[in-house]
């Protein structure tokens, strides 16, 4: 039997996928009606107490909201956790919190693996996406046959227990900044009298995503390579963007921040260097 704590969009679909593979499941959720609905659908059992939900489980999974929720629910579940049981936490948490939990629960005789995922609800149902894990390599190897069935790719990122949480935050940071940047792109298009469909057409023809790896490689040189787009010229272009958006009455949110960053490096005399010099203070 597998216990699953947290019946949000991700946890409920993970549970559905487990049941489709023939697993017996017990579920818990802070709002009991959600747990009951999922349990009724998959033929499992819904419990109103986390300790009861995990009692006798071969493996316990968590998909909760944050560090505080994980710590609270695990403490509530503790009476039902037997020595040697395995807890797999898929929650996006802080690196420090993940490391502290691994130490705490290992000392209590519980095998703890932090395994955050890059998966939406649909991907969880279809067992497609990326799951990360860090910490005890032997535990990863022992769980890999089962956990890899939950995802398209299961990646071990290192022995230090905080690494999976750190990698997860990096990935989410990328998704957030990319999406916010696209929002600014749509705002600029609107300010210049273009339609959102015009942005779609340009992306289809230009395909900037294809240059992502190359762009990162250039950033890692931090402006020390051959200049392709000078900082002064890039700053001029941000000025044109800001002017065009302002003329159209549509404010930009991201570009003003980038412009201030560029201005700092210009003030330090880097105008003739490639604009990737803006990464010099963070590239190691």
Secondary structure, 3 states (H helix, E strand, C coil): CEEEECCCHHHHHHHHHHHHCCCCEEEECCCHHHHHHHHHHHCCEECCCHHHHHCCCCEEEECCCCHHHHHHHHHHHHHHCCCCCEEEECCCCCHHHHHHHHHHHHHCCCEEEECCEECCHHHHHHCCCEEEEECCHHHHHHHHHHHHHHCCEEEECCCCCCHHHHHHHHHHHHHHHHHHHHHHHHHHHHHCCCCHHHHHHHHHHHCHHHHHHHHHHHHHHCCCCCCCCEHHHHHHHHHHHHHHHHHCCCCCCCHHHHHHHHHHHHHCCCCCCEHHHHHCCCCC
